[in-house]
Amino acid sequence: MRFIEVLKWKHVVRRFFAICLQKRPFEIEVPIKKIPTKLKRHYAFLAILAILLGSSCSEIPENTDPVLGIWYKAGTLSSDTNEPTKEEWIFNDAYLGRYQVYDNNKVTFYTDFSWDQEDGLYTIKYPGTDKNPQQARMVMMDAQEVLQDEEGNVLALRE
């Protein structure tokens, strides 16, 4: 007798949940509101305006470091051909630059470099090359601006 009651109870429970799932009483219907096209255009215009205002308000600080410009070292002789060579450093305001070596007025080597300045000491790094980093100070010699290395040797003259 107990067994038959359990079967009936299981049947009742299954039937109850079947009815509930058919009617889906927990599902709430939310009406879908369509946004008018005019309002969509308005939102798109406001988004574009916000992007423009945000990007135009940011300002890149101006670098006015006195080392900016072209520096060179000329008059050295190439060890292979005894031709005059010239080394050239072009410092720009993004703390980057271009290093070039000329042999007989033709570029034989060039690479980019990064530079930074701390307390008047400039550090020049040549990433991706075997060239060692250099450190120099800017000084005035005979009314000429000069980059001097740590030992006091002239590294470059302002062009």
C-alpha positions as CSV (number, residue, x, y, z in Angstrom):
1,M,0.0,0.0,0.0
2,R,2.8,2.4,0.8
3,F,4.4,1.7,-2.5
4,I,1.2,2.7,-4.4
5,E,1.0,6.0,-2.4
6,V,4.6,6.9,-3.3
7,L,3.9,6.2,-7.0
8,K,0.7,8.4,-6.9
9,W,2.6,11.2,-5.1
10,K,5.4,11.1,-7.7
11,H,2.8,11.2,-10.5
12,V,1.1,14.3,-8.9
13,V,4.5,16.1,-8.5
14,R,5.4,15.3,-12.1
15,R,2.0,16.5,-13.4
16,F,2.3,19.7,-11.3
17,F,5.7,20.6,-12.7
18,A,4.6,19.7,-16.2
19,I,1.7,22.1,-16.0
20,C,3.9,24.8,-14.5
21,L,6.4,24.5,-17.2
22,Q,3.8,24.7,-19.9
23,K,2.4,27.9,-18.5
24,R,5.8,29.2,-17.6
25,P,4.6,31.3,-14.7
26,F,8.1,32.7,-13.9
27,E,8.6,34.2,-17.3
28,I,7.8,37.9,-17.5
29,E,7.1,39.5,-20.8
30,V,8.8,42.9,-21.3
31,P,7.5,44.9,-24.2
32,I,10.3,45.8,-26.6
33,K,10.4,49.6,-27.2
34,K,11.9,50.7,-30.4
35,I,14.2,53.7,-30.3
36,P,13.2,56.2,-32.9
37,T,15.7,56.8,-35.7
38,K,15.9,60.5,-34.9
39,L,17.0,59.6,-31.3
40,K,19.6,57.1,-32.6
41,R,21.2,59.8,-34.7
42,H,21.2,62.2,-31.8
43,Y,23.0,59.6,-29.6
44,A,25.5,58.9,-32.4
45,F,26.2,62.6,-32.8
46,L,26.7,63.0,-29.0
47,A,29.1,60.1,-29.0
48,I,31.2,61.5,-31.9
49,L,31.2,64.9,-30.2
50,A,32.4,63.4,-26.9
51,I,35.2,61.6,-28.7
52,L,36.3,64.7,-30.5
53,L,36.3,66.8,-27.3
54,G,38.2,64.2,-25.4
55,S,40.9,63.7,-27.9
56,S,41.4,67.4,-28.7
57,C,41.6,68.4,-25.1
58,S,44.7,66.3,-24.5
59,E,47.9,68.1,-25.2
60,I,51.4,66.7,-25.8
61,P,53.9,68.6,-23.7
62,E,56.4,70.5,-25.8
63,N,60.0,69.4,-25.4
64,T,62.4,72.4,-25.5
65,D,65.6,70.7,-24.6
66,P,68.7,72.5,-25.9
67,V,70.1,69.2,-27.4
68,L,67.4,69.1,-30.0
69,G,68.8,69.3,-33.5
70,I,71.6,67.9,-35.6
71,W,75.0,67.1,-34.1
72,Y,78.0,65.8,-36.0
73,K,81.5,64.5,-35.7
74,A,83.7,64.9,-38.8
75,G,87.2,64.4,-39.9
76,T,87.8,60.9,-38.8
77,L,89.4,58.5,-41.3
78,S,88.0,55.1,-42.1
79,S,90.4,52.4,-41.1
80,D,89.8,50.4,-44.3
81,T,90.0,53.0,-47.1
82,N,91.4,56.2,-45.4
83,E,88.3,58.1,-46.6
84,P,86.8,60.8,-44.5
85,T,83.8,59.7,-42.4
86,K,81.2,61.7,-40.6
87,E,79.0,60.6,-37.7
88,E,75.6,62.4,-37.3
89,W,73.1,62.4,-34.5
90,I,69.6,63.9,-35.1
91,F,67.8,64.5,-31.8
92,N,64.1,65.0,-31.9
93,D,61.6,66.1,-29.3
94,A,60.1,62.6,-28.7
95,Y,63.3,61.5,-26.9
96,L,64.2,59.6,-30.0
97,G,66.6,60.2,-32.9
98,R,68.6,58.9,-35.8
99,Y,72.3,58.0,-35.9
100,Q,74.0,57.9,-39.3
101,V,77.6,57.2,-40.4
102,Y,78.7,58.7,-43.8
103,D,81.7,57.4,-45.7
104,N,82.7,59.6,-48.6
105,N,79.3,61.4,-48.4
106,K,77.3,58.1,-48.6
107,V,75.4,56.7,-45.7
108,T,77.0,53.4,-44.7
109,F,75.2,52.8,-41.4
110,Y,72.2,54.2,-39.7
111,T,70.0,53.3,-36.7
112,D,67.5,54.9,-34.4
113,F,68.4,55.8,-30.9
114,S,66.6,56.8,-27.7
115,W,67.9,59.5,-25.4
116,D,67.1,60.9,-22.0
117,Q,68.5,63.7,-19.8
118,E,69.2,63.7,-16.1
119,D,70.9,66.7,-14.4
120,G,72.6,67.8,-17.7
121,L,73.9,64.3,-18.5
122,Y,72.5,62.9,-21.7
123,T,72.3,59.1,-22.2
124,I,72.1,57.9,-25.7
125,K,71.0,54.2,-26.2
126,Y,71.1,52.3,-29.5
127,P,68.6,49.5,-29.2
128,G,69.0,46.5,-31.5
129,T,72.6,47.2,-32.3
130,D,76.0,46.3,-30.8
131,K,76.8,49.9,-30.2
132,N,77.3,50.7,-26.5
133,P,75.2,53.4,-24.8
134,Q,77.0,56.8,-24.6
135,Q,76.8,59.5,-22.0
136,A,77.6,63.1,-22.7
137,R,77.2,66.7,-21.4
138,M,76.5,69.8,-23.5
139,V,79.2,72.5,-23.0
140,M,80.3,75.6,-24.8
141,M,83.8,75.6,-26.3
142,D,85.1,78.6,-28.3
143,A,81.5,79.8,-28.9
144,Q,80.5,76.4,-30.2
145,E,78.1,74.0,-28.5
146,V,79.7,70.7,-28.0
147,L,78.7,67.3,-26.6
148,Q,81.5,66.0,-24.4
149,D,81.7,62.4,-23.2
150,E,82.6,61.4,-19.7
151,E,86.3,61.6,-20.2
152,G,86.1,65.2,-21.7
153,N,86.5,64.1,-25.3
154,V,84.4,65.8,-28.0
155,L,81.6,63.5,-29.0
156,A,79.8,65.9,-31.4
157,L,79.4,69.5,-32.5
158,R,76.2,71.3,-33.2
159,E,75.6,71.7,-36.9
